[in-house]
């Protein structure tokens, strides 16, 4: 177990913000998680729990304890895979395909850890983590007990779960169990997946071929955080009611959209940001990626408050032009 004072979090956030915490605790197994829980109960210092930092914006030093999971492991039982919360999510996708477990292909190359997938309900190209999660194993901080929480108890929604609300900072997640399929059923009708497959002459792609196409699409749109600091898609795509959608379509007939149900439609936030003229633009040392307006980037030496100023300016312009509020997908601390 790691227990480090005055610790820099620069390697724990993909924006590359050099903020510090007073104390850093990292656990590698259930026993160490229980030990960390005891430390948290006995301390009157505030604490936060982080994953891989790919969904995190640090705006200042944190005068408290930061907790991180380093639990590894990937074990298979039939169609199920039990994965350590500190394992990189994309390694789960890769390893599942290596043992003929299917369903996560469209979630390839999403940054972050397994534990965060259960908190955030990560998603891409028509698939969400909740489609795969069977249960979450965690240590309850107030009691030190290990619990197994079923998917339905987590109340998953669009990039949402109880872990982000009433369960925030209540559990130290140790493992997530995913239920996959032994039959490969590709999901191709989202974004430009099908057109890219056709361009490559792949009529009936294998799971590995689909994974590679997803990886290539993401790499073409999203900057590598090792080169340019970013947190991937910064804003959530807003869901509007049918009346608002009809109003917008009258003004913007070229507007892309995704039907949720007969009464709700999802509007791409990136498209709205682009229409407001922000793609490729900067505000100080923070900017909007020139290939994908949904991605905010650290141009070099940006502080958290620089990113905040940028995203608030974008929010204001989108609200003024479209009458829609967009909200960060990342956690702002």
C-alpha positions as CSV (number, residue, x, y, z in Angstrom):
1,X,0.0,0.0,0.0
2,X,1.2,3.5,-0.8
3,X,0.9,6.3,1.7
4,X,2.7,9.5,0.5
5,X,2.6,13.0,1.9
6,X,2.5,16.2,-0.3
7,X,2.0,14.2,-3.5
8,X,1.9,15.6,-7.1
9,X,-1.1,14.4,-9.1
10,X,0.3,15.4,-12.5
11,X,0.5,11.7,-13.5
12,X,-3.0,11.1,-12.2
13,X,-4.9,13.5,-14.5
14,X,-4.8,13.4,-18.3
15,X,-5.1,17.2,-18.5
16,X,-1.5,17.2,-17.1
17,X,-2.4,19.7,-14.3
18,X,0.3,19.9,-11.7
19,X,-1.8,20.0,-8.6
20,X,-0.8,18.4,-5.3
21,X,-2.7,16.6,-2.5
22,X,-1.7,16.6,1.2
23,X,-1.7,12.8,1.3
24,X,-2.0,10.0,-1.3
25,X,-3.3,6.5,-0.4
26,X,-3.2,3.6,-2.9
27,X,-4.6,0.1,-2.3
28,X,-3.7,-3.1,-4.2
29,X,-6.3,-5.6,-2.8
30,X,-9.4,-5.9,-0.6
31,X,-7.4,-6.1,2.6
32,X,-5.5,-2.9,1.8
33,X,-8.8,-1.2,0.8
34,X,-10.2,-2.1,4.2
35,X,-7.1,-0.6,5.8
36,X,-7.5,2.6,3.8
37,X,-11.2,2.7,4.8
38,X,-10.1,2.6,8.5
39,X,-7.6,5.4,7.9
40,X,-10.4,7.5,6.3
41,X,-12.8,6.9,9.2
42,X,-10.2,7.9,11.8
43,X,-9.1,11.1,9.9
44,X,-11.0,14.3,10.0
45,X,-9.4,15.3,6.7
46,X,-11.6,15.5,3.5
47,X,-10.9,12.9,0.9
48,X,-11.7,12.2,-2.8
49,X,-11.4,8.9,-4.7
50,X,-9.9,9.0,-8.2
51,X,-9.4,6.5,-11.0
52,X,-7.1,7.0,-14.0
53,X,-7.7,10.7,-14.0
54,X,-9.1,10.7,-17.6
55,X,-12.3,12.2,-16.3
56,X,-10.8,14.7,-13.9
57,X,-10.1,18.5,-13.9
58,X,-8.0,19.7,-11.0
59,X,-8.5,23.4,-10.4
60,X,-6.3,23.7,-7.3
61,X,-4.2,21.8,-4.8
62,X,-6.3,19.5,-2.7
63,X,-5.8,20.0,1.1
64,X,-6.9,16.4,1.9
65,X,-6.5,12.8,1.0
66,X,-6.6,11.4,-2.5
67,X,-7.4,7.6,-2.7
68,X,-6.5,5.5,-5.7
69,X,-7.0,1.8,-6.6
70,X,-4.1,-0.3,-8.0
71,X,-6.1,-3.5,-7.8
72,X,-5.3,-5.7,-10.9
73,X,-6.5,-9.0,-12.2
74,X,-8.7,-10.5,-14.9
75,X,-10.4,-13.8,-14.2
76,X,-13.0,-15.5,-16.4
77,X,-15.9,-17.7,-15.3
78,X,-18.1,-18.7,-18.3
79,X,-19.3,-15.4,-19.8
80,X,-18.2,-13.4,-16.8
81,X,-15.0,-11.6,-16.3
82,X,-14.0,-10.2,-12.8
83,X,-11.6,-7.3,-13.2
84,X,-9.6,-5.3,-10.7
85,X,-10.7,-1.7,-10.3
86,X,-7.2,-0.4,-11.0
87,X,-6.9,-2.2,-14.3
88,X,-7.0,0.0,-17.5
89,X,-10.4,-0.3,-19.1
90,X,-8.9,-0.8,-22.6
91,X,-7.0,-3.8,-21.3
92,X,-10.3,-5.4,-20.3
93,X,-11.6,-4.9,-23.9
94,X,-8.5,-6.4,-25.3
95,X,-8.3,-9.4,-22.9
96,X,-12.0,-10.1,-23.3
97,X,-11.7,-10.5,-27.0
98,X,-8.6,-12.7,-26.6
99,X,-10.7,-15.2,-24.8
100,X,-13.7,-14.8,-27.1
101,X,-15.9,-12.7,-24.9
102,X,-17.8,-10.1,-26.9
103,X,-19.8,-6.9,-26.3
104,X,-17.1,-4.3,-25.4
105,X,-15.7,-3.7,-28.9
106,X,-17.3,-0.3,-29.3
107,X,-15.8,0.8,-26.0
108,X,-12.2,0.3,-27.2
109,X,-9.6,2.9,-26.4
110,X,-11.7,4.7,-23.8
111,X,-9.2,5.9,-21.3
112,X,-9.5,5.3,-17.5
113,X,-9.7,2.5,-15.1
114,X,-12.2,-0.3,-14.5
115,X,-13.5,1.3,-11.3
116,X,-14.3,4.5,-13.2
117,X,-16.3,2.5,-15.7
118,X,-18.7,1.5,-13.0
119,X,-18.9,5.0,-11.5
120,X,-19.2,7.0,-14.7
121,X,-21.1,4.4,-16.9
122,X,-18.6,5.1,-19.7
123,X,-20.0,4.8,-23.2
124,X,-19.3,5.2,-26.9
125,X,-20.8,4.3,-30.3
126,X,-24.1,3.1,-29.0
127,X,-22.7,0.9,-26.1
128,X,-22.5,1.7,-22.4
129,X,-20.7,0.0,-19.5
130,X,-24.1,-0.7,-17.9
131,X,-24.9,-3.0,-20.8
132,X,-22.0,-5.2,-19.5
133,X,-21.7,-4.7,-15.8
134,X,-23.2,-7.4,-13.6
135,X,-22.0,-6.4,-10.2
136,X,-19.5,-4.1,-8.4
137,X,-17.5,-5.3,-5.4
138,X,-16.4,-2.6,-2.9
139,X,-15.4,-1.9,0.6
140,X,-17.8,0.4,2.5
141,X,-15.7,3.1,4.1
142,X,-18.0,3.7,7.1
143,X,-17.9,0.0,8.2
144,X,-15.0,-1.6,6.4
145,X,-17.3,-4.3,5.1
146,X,-16.9,-5.8,1.6
147,X,-20.1,-5.7,-0.4
148,X,-21.2,-6.9,-3.8
149,X,-23.6,-4.4,-5.4
150,X,-25.8,-5.5,-8.3
151,X,-26.1,-3.5,-11.5
152,X,-29.7,-2.5,-10.9
153,X,-28.9,-1.1,-7.5
154,X,-26.4,1.3,-9.1
155,X,-29.3,3.0,-11.1
156,X,-27.2,3.7,-14.2
157,X,-28.1,6.5,-16.5
158,X,-26.4,8.5,-19.2
159,X,-22.8,8.9,-17.8
160,X,-24.4,8.6,-14.4
161,X,-24.9,6.3,-11.4
162,X,-25.5,6.4,-7.6
163,X,-21.7,6.4,-7.2
164,X,-21.8,10.0,-8.4
165,X,-24.5,11.2,-6.1
166,X,-25.7,9.6,-2.8
167,X,-22.9,7.0,-2.9
168,X,-20.1,9.5,-3.7
169,X,-17.0,8.8,-1.6
170,X,-18.9,6.0,0.2
171,X,-17.2,3.0,-1.3
172,X,-13.7,1.9,-2.3
173,X,-14.3,-0.2,-5.5
174,X,-12.1,-3.3,-5.7
175,X,-13.5,-5.3,-8.6
176,X,-16.1,-5.1,-11.3
177,X,-17.7,-8.2,-12.8
178,X,-18.8,-7.9,-16.5
179,X,-21.1,-10.3,-18.3
180,X,-20.2,-10.7,-21.9
181,X,-21.5,-12.8,-24.7
182,X,-19.9,-15.8,-26.5
183,X,-21.7,-14.7,-29.6
184,X,-20.3,-11.7,-31.5
185,X,-23.1,-9.3,-32.5
186,X,-21.6,-6.1,-33.9
187,X,-23.1,-2.7,-33.3
188,X,-22.3,-0.7,-36.4
189,X,-25.1,1.9,-36.8
190,X,-23.6,4.7,-34.7
191,X,-21.3,7.4,-35.9
192,X,-19.2,6.6,-38.9
193,X,-18.4,3.0,-38.0
194,X,-20.2,1.4,-40.9
195,X,-18.9,3.8,-43.5
196,X,-15.3,3.2,-42.3
197,X,-15.8,-0.6,-42.5
198,X,-17.1,-0.2,-46.0
199,X,-14.1,1.9,-46.9
200,X,-11.9,-0.9,-45.8
201,X,-13.9,-3.5,-47.6
202,X,-15.0,-5.2,-44.3
203,X,-18.6,-6.4,-44.9
204,X,-18.6,-8.9,-42.1
205,X,-15.9,-7.7,-39.7
206,X,-14.5,-9.9,-36.9
207,X,-14.6,-8.5,-33.4
208,X,-10.9,-7.7,-33.6
209,X,-11.4,-5.8,-36.9
210,X,-14.2,-3.8,-35.4
211,X,-12.1,-3.0,-32.3
212,X,-9.3,-1.7,-34.6
213,X,-11.7,0.4,-36.6
214,X,-13.0,2.0,-33.4
215,X,-9.4,2.6,-32.2
216,X,-8.5,4.2,-35.5
217,X,-11.6,6.4,-35.5
218,X,-10.9,7.6,-31.9
219,X,-7.2,8.3,-32.6
220,X,-8.1,10.3,-35.7
221,X,-10.5,12.5,-33.6
222,X,-8.9,12.6,-30.2
223,X,-5.4,13.8,-29.2
224,X,-3.1,11.5,-27.3
225,X,-3.1,12.8,-23.7
226,X,0.6,11.9,-23.4
227,X,1.2,14.5,-26.1
228,X,-1.6,17.0,-25.6
229,X,-3.3,17.2,-22.2
230,X,-7.1,16.5,-22.4
231,X,-9.9,14.5,-20.8
232,X,-11.5,13.2,-24.0
233,X,-15.1,14.3,-24.5
234,X,-15.5,17.2,-22.0
235,X,-19.2,17.8,-22.2
236,X,-22.2,15.4,-22.1
237,X,-24.5,15.4,-25.1
238,X,-27.7,17.0,-24.0
239,X,-31.0,15.2,-24.3
240,X,-34.0,17.5,-25.2
241,X,-37.7,16.9,-25.4
242,X,-39.5,16.6,-28.8
243,X,-40.8,20.2,-28.7
244,X,-37.4,21.7,-28.3
245,X,-36.0,19.3,-31.0
246,X,-38.7,20.4,-33.4
247,X,-37.9,24.1,-32.7
248,X,-34.2,23.5,-33.4
249,X,-34.8,21.5,-36.5
250,X,-36.8,24.5,-38.0
251,X,-33.8,26.7,-37.5
252,X,-31.0,24.2,-38.2
253,X,-32.3,21.5,-40.6
254,X,-28.8,20.1,-41.0
255,X,-28.5,19.4,-37.2
256,X,-27.3,15.9,-36.4
257,X,-29.3,14.0,-33.7
258,X,-29.9,10.6,-32.1
259,X,-33.4,9.5,-31.2
260,X,-33.7,8.3,-27.6
261,X,-37.4,7.5,-27.6
262,X,-40.6,9.0,-29.0
263,X,-40.3,12.0,-26.6
264,X,-36.5,12.6,-26.3
265,X,-33.7,13.3,-28.7
266,X,-29.9,13.6,-28.1
267,X,-28.1,16.5,-29.7
268,X,-24.3,16.3,-30.2
269,X,-22.7,18.9,-28.0
270,X,-19.7,19.0,-30.2
271,X,-21.8,20.1,-33.2
272,X,-23.3,23.0,-31.2
273,X,-19.8,24.0,-30.0
274,X,-18.5,24.0,-33.6
275,X,-21.5,26.1,-34.7
276,X,-20.5,28.6,-32.1
277,X,-17.1,28.9,-33.7
278,X,-15.0,27.4,-31.0
279,X,-13.4,24.5,-32.8
280,X,-9.6,25.1,-32.9
281,X,-9.9,28.3,-30.9
282,X,-8.1,29.1,-27.6
283,X,-8.6,31.1,-24.5
284,X,-5.3,31.7,-23.0
285,X,-3.4,28.4,-22.6
286,X,-6.6,26.3,-22.9
287,X,-8.2,25.5,-26.2
288,X,-10.7,23.5,-28.2
289,X,-9.2,20.6,-30.3
290,X,-9.1,21.4,-34.0
291,X,-10.5,18.0,-35.0
292,X,-13.2,17.5,-32.4
293,X,-15.0,20.4,-30.7
294,X,-16.1,18.3,-27.8
295,X,-12.5,18.0,-26.6
296,X,-10.8,20.7,-24.6
297,X,-7.0,20.7,-24.5
298,X,-4.1,22.0,-22.4
299,X,-2.0,23.9,-25.0
300,X,0.9,23.8,-22.6
301,X,1.2,25.0,-19.0
302,X,-2.5,25.6,-18.5
303,X,-3.9,25.6,-15.0
304,X,-7.3,24.2,-14.0
305,X,-8.8,27.6,-13.8
306,X,-7.8,28.2,-17.5
307,X,-9.9,25.2,-18.5
308,X,-12.7,26.4,-16.3
309,X,-12.8,29.8,-18.0
310,X,-12.8,28.2,-21.4
311,X,-15.6,25.7,-20.7
312,X,-17.8,28.4,-19.0
313,X,-17.4,30.6,-22.1
314,X,-18.5,27.7,-24.3
315,X,-21.4,27.0,-22.1
316,X,-22.5,30.6,-22.3
317,X,-22.3,30.7,-26.1
318,X,-24.2,27.4,-26.6
319,X,-26.9,28.6,-24.2
320,X,-27.3,31.9,-26.1
321,X,-27.3,30.4,-29.6
322,X,-29.4,27.2,-29.0
323,X,-31.2,27.7,-25.7
324,X,-29.6,24.5,-24.3
325,X,-27.4,24.1,-21.3
326,X,-24.5,21.7,-21.7
327,X,-22.6,20.3,-18.7
328,X,-19.2,18.8,-18.2
329,X,-18.8,15.1,-18.3
330,X,-15.5,15.4,-16.3
331,X,-15.4,15.8,-12.5
332,X,-14.2,19.4,-11.6
333,X,-12.4,19.5,-8.3
